[in-house]
Amino acid sequence: MPETLNPKGENYAIWLPGAATNAGGANSNVTLPPLNISSLPVTIEMWYKPDQDAASTYYATLFYSRGTTAGNPNVGIQYDRWTDTEKIKAVWNGSGQIPEVRPVPGEWNHVALVVTPTSKLFYINGVPFTESGISYTNFPFSWDIYLGWDNIYWTTVDDSRTLKGEIDEVRIWTTERSAQELEAYKYAVLNGDEPGLHGYWNFDDQAEGVATDLSVHGFHGTINGGSYTTSTLFSQMEYL
């Protein structure tokens, strides 16, 4: 287990204003560099707190990366646009699933996407949803990744694909995280050198304009239009 479960002092998250800004998503995201992951498994894990305004979750995007031309593979976690705008979906190489569970507006929600060559598990606040009987190919993460925005490069930018709210504790693993590991570590501040940890951004250093990667790989990102805010994430857990 990590050494620090209930960290001392204040924790910080990134607040994103959403599409109400000039240029929309371009001024409301955290841009992470290409991660160049060569093979599966991959686990994408993060906390987010959407604004209570229902419009803020209309196709709002938490994590997304896609190629630069139409038809390229794409990967991400975002709200659904076509069936139920209160539901969230996990997309892997263009194929997405829409679980029945709705994240809670105005509260912290934990999501994790675990992909192996033969399975895809999507967790919403600890509840797993599984796709099976499908073969999954690796997504290379050769392009920029956006926290809070899905930028469609090859057409007019869709500013509605932005999240209004907070993001914290973003983690990328090159391992298949089990349900037990996700549960045990989700309220923990990591050291940064955990086995299989490929990237880790928790925003606690409040570096100006920079999303510092606390893993050993140094995938530092750029904060565009977002601002630091005191995070209430860890204080919610009284038993820690």
ZIUR-V449034 format. One record per residue. N is the residue number from 1. RES is the residue in one small letter. SS is DSSP state (~ for helix, > for strand, _ for the rest). Layout:
BEGIN
[[N,RES,SS] [N,RES,SS]]
END
This chain:
BEGIN
[[1,m,_] [2,p,_] [3,e,_] [4,t,>] [5,l,_] [6,n,_] [7,p,_] [8,k,_] [9,g,_] [10,e,_] [11,n,>] [12,y,>] [13,a,>] [14,i,>] [15,w,>] [16,l,>] [17,p,_] [18,g,~] [19,a,~] [20,a,~] [21,t,_] [22,n,_] [23,a,_] [24,g,~] [25,g,~] [26,a,~] [27,n,~] [28,s,_] [29,n,>] [30,v,>] [31,t,>] [32,l,>] [33,p,_] [34,p,_] [35,l,_] [36,n,_] [37,i,_] [38,s,_] [39,s,_] [40,l,_] [41,p,_] [42,v,>] [43,t,>] [44,i,>] [45,e,>] [46,m,>] [47,w,>] [48,y,>] [49,k,>] [50,p,>] [51,d,_] [52,q,_] [53,d,_] [54,a,~] [55,a,~] [56,s,~] [57,t,~] [58,y,_] [59,y,_] [60,a,_] [61,t,>] [62,l,>] [63,f,>] [64,y,>] [65,s,>] [66,r,>] [67,g,_] [68,t,_] [69,t,_] [70,a,_] [71,g,_] [72,n,_] [73,p,_] [74,n,>] [75,v,>] [76,g,>] [77,i,>] [78,q,>] [79,y,>] [80,d,_] [81,r,_] [82,w,_] [83,t,_] [84,d,_] [85,t,_] [86,e,_] [87,k,_] [88,i,>] [89,k,>] [90,a,>] [91,v,>] [92,w,>] [93,n,_] [94,g,_] [95,s,>] [96,g,>] [97,q,>] [98,i,>] [99,p,_] [100,e,_] [101,v,_] [102,r,_] [103,p,_] [104,v,_] [105,p,_] [106,g,_] [107,e,_] [108,w,>] [109,n,>] [110,h,>] [111,v,>] [112,a,>] [113,l,>] [114,v,>] [115,v,>] [116,t,>] [117,p,_] [118,t,_] [119,s,>] [120,k,>] [121,l,>] [122,f,>] [123,y,>] [124,i,>] [125,n,_] [126,g,_] [127,v,>] [128,p,>] [129,f,>] [130,t,>] [131,e,>] [132,s,_] [133,g,_] [134,i,_] [135,s,_] [136,y,_] [137,t,_] [138,n,_] [139,f,_] [140,p,_] [141,f,_] [142,s,_] [143,w,_] [144,d,_] [145,i,>] [146,y,>] [147,l,>] [148,g,_] [149,w,>] [150,d,_] [151,n,_] [152,i,_] [153,y,_] [154,w,_] [155,t,_] [156,t,_] [157,v,_] [158,d,_] [159,d,_] [160,s,_] [161,r,_] [162,t,>] [163,l,_] [164,k,_] [165,g,>] [166,e,>] [167,i,>] [168,d,>] [169,e,>] [170,v,>] [171,r,>] [172,i,>] [173,w,>] [174,t,_] [175,t,_] [176,e,_] [177,r,_] [178,s,_] [179,a,~] [180,q,~] [181,e,~] [182,l,~] [183,e,~] [184,a,~] [185,y,~] [186,k,_] [187,y,_] [188,a,_] [189,v,>] [190,l,_] [191,n,_] [192,g,_] [193,d,_] [194,e,_] [195,p,_] [196,g,_] [197,l,>] [198,h,>] [199,g,>] [200,y,>] [201,w,>] [202,n,_] [203,f,_] [204,d,_] [205,d,_] [206,q,_] [207,a,_] [208,e,_] [209,g,_] [210,v,>] [211,a,>] [212,t,_] [213,d,_] [214,l,_] [215,s,_] [216,v,_] [217,h,_] [218,g,_] [219,f,_] [220,h,_] [221,g,>] [222,t,>] [223,i,>] [224,n,>] [225,g,_] [226,g,_] [227,s,>] [228,y,>] [229,t,>] [230,t,>] [231,s,>] [232,t,_] [233,l,_] [234,f,~] [235,s,~] [236,q,~] [237,m,_] [238,e,_] [239,y,_] [240,l,_]]
END
